[in-house]
Every structure is written in C-alpha cells, then in structure tokens.
C-alpha cells in the first residue's frame, strides 16, 4: 500500500468516526428536549 492510499484510508476512517460522533451528539441533544 502506498503512502497516499494509507493517508486516504486514514481520512475516510476519521470522517466516519466524526459522523458517528455527530450522530451520537444529536441523539443525546434530542433526548434532552
């Protein structure tokens, strides 16, 4: 695997984790109101 491919897969993972975190935050926020 080239460095570029490694970098791209890392970015994809970070974005995926970020989206999951946002979903969790939104669900917590909605459950408060």
HUWOWO-V615545 format. One line per field, one symbol per residue. ss: DSSP state (h for helix, s for strand, l for the rest). psi: psi as a letter, one per 20 degrees, with the letter a starting at -180 (. if undefined). burial: # if it has 16 or more other ideal C-beta (glycine too) atoms within 10 Angstrom, else .. A space follows every 50 residues. Layout:
BEGIN
ss: ???
psi: ???
burial: ???
END
This chain:
BEGIN
ss: llhhhhhhhhhhhhhhhhhhhhhhhhhhhhhhl
psi: prhghggghggggggghgggggggggggghih.
burial: .................................
END
